Amino acid sequence: MRGADARSSGSLPVRVILMKDQMMFTITKQFAFSASHQLSGLDENHPCARLHGHNYIVEVELKAAKLDERGFVRDYRELGPLKSLIDDEFDHRHLNDVLGHDHPTAEQLALFFYDWAHDRWPEVSAVRVSETPKTWAEYRP
């Protein structure tokens, strides 16, 4: 049972959240940037072997068993440093140069952003990266 309605001394129902070990609060925030890349090791006819770009979406997921004293898993505004990193270092850049290798895939980006964000906010539980509206790569340890 996730929750129960209880009646207080008044007549309004009060929602009581019953906490169990497997129950978690989850929040997500999306960030966007545009960048180019070129993937090596692919067949020469593969479209990703050519220089091309995407409008990326990065989605960061945070989880906590309990909310803080303000009622948050984490205040979304505290994720501002990730927005700054994306805007300053990734937006309108060539990802091969930014990441320093020739395999800047969505999977590699998800791992990079997960490591960066989890080092700062221990509630980070996963990062998803989209290159197109129909494709997502996720890193979740």
N, C-alpha and C positions, 0 to 999 in steps of 0.2 A: 504494500500500500504506500503510495508516494505521499499522499497528503490526506488530511482529514478535516472536515468542517467541525468546529467546536463552537458552542454558544458561550459567550461571555455573560456577565451579569446583565448586559443590555440584550437587545434582540438581534443585533447584527452578527452574521456568521463571521468567524475568524478562521482564516486558512492557516493550518499548522503544517509546516514542512517537517517530515520525519527524515532525519539524516541516516543513511546507511553507507557502509564503506564503498559500495559500487556507485553511489549517486554522486554526480559531479555537476557543477555549474560550468557552462561552456560559453565563451564569447569569441567572436571573430571580428577582424577588421581587415578591410581590403585597401591595397595601395596599387597605383598604376604607374607604368612608365613605358616609354617607347625606346627600343634599342635594336641594333643590328648584331648579327653573328654569322659565322660560317663554320660548319661542322666538318672536321676532317675524318678520314677513314671510311667515308661512304663512297658508293659507286658514283662515278662522275656524272651520271644521269639523274642522280637523286637530287631533288630540288633543294634540300638543306645543305648540299655540298657547295652551292653557290652562295655568294654574299646576299643576304636578305635580312628583313627586319620583322618585328612583331610589336603589337601593342600588348604588353604584358600586364597581367593582374597577379599580385602577390596577396595571398590570404593567410593571415596569421591567426592561429587558434590558441586560446589560453583556457586552462581548466583549473578549477579549485574545488575542494570538497566543502569549503566554508567561504563565506563572503567576508570581506574586511569590514571594519567598523562603519564604513560609508555605504555598505551594501553592494560593493563591487567585487568582481574577480580581480580586476585592475581597471583603473580609470583609463578610458581610451586615450585621453590626452597624454598620458604617460608614454604612449607609443610614438610620440613625436620624433624622437631620435631615429627611428626606423624610416619615417617619411623623409627626414633630412638626408639620411644615407642614400636612399633611393633617388631622391631629387638631385643630390649633389654628385653622386658617383656612378649612377646607372642610367639615368634618363638621357636619351639622345647620345648614347655612347656605343662603342663597339665592344661587345661582351667578351670577345677573345682577349682584348687588351685589359679590360677591367679585371677579369678572373685570372688572367695570365696563363691560359692554356687553350687548346684547340677543340675542346669538348664542352662548350658552354650550353649544355642542354637544359631543358626545364627541370630535369631531375637534379642536375648539379646546382642550379639556382635555388631549388627548394632546400637542399642540404646547406648551402651557404647561408641563406637567410635564417634557417632554423638555428644553426650554430650561433650566428651573430645575435639573434634575438634571445635565445635561451640563456646565453651568457649574461644577459642583462635582466631578464625577467624569467624566473624559474617556472612560472605557470605556463610558459609556452609549451604546447603539447604536439603541435604539428604546423607545417607550412605547406601550402599548396601554391603552385605557379601555373598560370595559364598563358599559352602563346596564342591560342585562338579561342573563340567562344565555345568550341566543342571539345577542347583537349585540356587536361589537367595532369600535372605530376605532383605527387605528395611525398613529403618526408615526414614520417611519424616513427620515432624510435619504439 
